[in-house]
């Protein structure tokens, strides 16, 4: 399925959110330019872009699709990502999570899903920026377990990547090609010797 027009639309929808974050960040602490937090923020920006592009191009009618009974639907996967982002940001900031992850996963309308995803990525991004390198070894509670801010950040990114992979599989099962892979040329077959 050729999705160039949808990819362009997805890019147009994701770019303003990243630009708004850049403007908001001007008033907040400056993002680190090097070190672990800078690397994590770079990874977060990349995975966020992919999640948001994919969530944008998947048709609203497919948000209720699930591969099998008892398995998360498309919208539930995205809301699960959002919930993980909120929990990680709260752990890093040592704040309590507002709302309930199970209630969050009940959001199924595409526009609300996209809005909640954006807000959750903003909170996680802000939490990583607000932490300092000296805070990385500080103890925090995450999912009832003692851990460090560093581990909470790494867990958050691992979680997002895991469910990005799930979202890619869901998209492909529904005939949607991830926009970043559509632009890649097909690999050439190996030459026979």
N, C-alpha and C positions, 0 to 999 in steps of 0.2 A: 504494500500500500504506500503510495507516494504521499508524503505528509509535509512537503515543503511549505505550503501555505499555513498549515497548522503549526509547524516549527517556527515560522516567522511570527505568528501570533503569540506563541508561547514565549518566545524571546522578548517580544514587546511587553508581555504581562509581567515577566520576571525582572526585567531590567529596571523598571521604576521602583520596585521594592528594594533592590540592591542600592539604587541611587538614594532613596529615602533613608536607608540605613546609613549611608556614607554621610549625609547631611546631619542626621541625628547624632552620629558618632563624633562629629566636630565639637559638640558641646560636652560629650562624655569623655572619659579618659581615652587618651590616644591608644590605638591598637599597637601592640608590640611589633617591632620591625624584624626581630630575630628571636631565636629561642623556641622552646616547645610551644608556648601559646601562639606564637606567630604561625608556626607550622600547623597547629590544630585549627586555627582560624582559616587558613588557606584551604585546608581539607574540608572544613565545614562549608565554606563558600562554594566549593566545587560540588559537593554532594547535595547541598541545598538547591543549587541551580538545576541539577539533574532531577531531583525529586519534584521540584516545582514545574519544570518543563513537562515531565511525564504526566504529572497530575493534571496539568492544563490541557494536554492534547488528548487524553483519554475522554471519549464522549461521556456526557453526563448519564446517558442510558446504561453505561457499563459500570457505573459506580456500585451498583447492587450485585454485580456478577461475583460469584465465588467458584473456585474450581471443584469443590465438593461440599457436601453438607457438613456443617460443624467447623468449617475453615473460614477464616476472615474473608470478608468481601473486599473489593477494591477500596471503597471508602473506609472500611474498618482498618485496613492496613495503614492508610494515610493518617487516620486519627490515632492509631497506635504509635506511629512515628511522632506525632505532635505530643501525645502524652509522655512519651519517653523524653522528648526535649524539655517539657515542663518539669518533669521529675528531676532530670539532671541539673537544670538551671537552679531549681530550688535547693538541691543538695549542695551545689557549688556556692550558692549565696547563703546557705544555712537558713533558709526560709521554709515555711510550710507551703505545700502545693495547694493552690486554690482550685476547687472543683474536684471532680472524680473521674478517673481515667475511664471507667466503664461508661459513665454518662457521655464522655467525650466520644467514645467509639460509636455512640448512637447517632452522631451527626452524619447524615448521608447525602445531603444536598451538595452538589459540586461547589457552588459559590461559597458556602459556609465552610466546607472542607478546606478549600484553598485559603480562605481568610485565616482559619485556625492554624493551618500549617505555617503561614507567613508569621503570625504572632509567635508561634512556638520557636521558630528559627531565630526570630529577633531576640527572644528572651535568652535562649542558649548563647547566642553570639554576645549579648550584653554581659552575661554572667562570666564568660571566659575573659572578656576585656576587663571587667571590673576586678577580677582576681589579679594578684601580682605573682611574679615568679617566686617570691618568698612564701606565698600562700600554698604553693603546690603540694607541699608535704603536710599541710594542716589536715587534721582528721575531720571528716564529715560523715554523716549517716546517709546512705543511699539504699533504698529498699530495705530498711531496717538493719543494714549491715555497716559496720565500721569500715571506712575506706579513706582515701585521700582525695583532695580536690583533683589532683592529676588523674587518678584512676577514674573519678566521676566523668571527667572530660573525655578520656579514652573510651570508657564504656558507652557514653552518649554517641560518639562517632561510630563505634563498632555497631551499635544498634541501628543507626540510620543506614549504614552501608548494607547491613543484613537485609533490611526491609526494602531498600532500593532494589536489591537483587530480586526479591520476591515481587516487587512491583513491575520490574522488567519482564519477568516470566508471565505475570498476569497480562501485561500489555500485549506481549507477543502471542499469547494464547487467544487474544481477542483481535488479532490482525493489526496491532499498532506497533510500529517500529520506533524505538527510542530515537529522538531527533538527533542526538549526538552521534549515533552509529549509522544513521542514514547517510550522513555526509561523508562517511569513510568509503573509499573504494573497496570493492570486493577483492579478497586476496587472490593473487595469481596462482594457478596450479603449478606445482613443482615440475620442473623440466625432467623428462626421463633421460637417463644416461645410457 
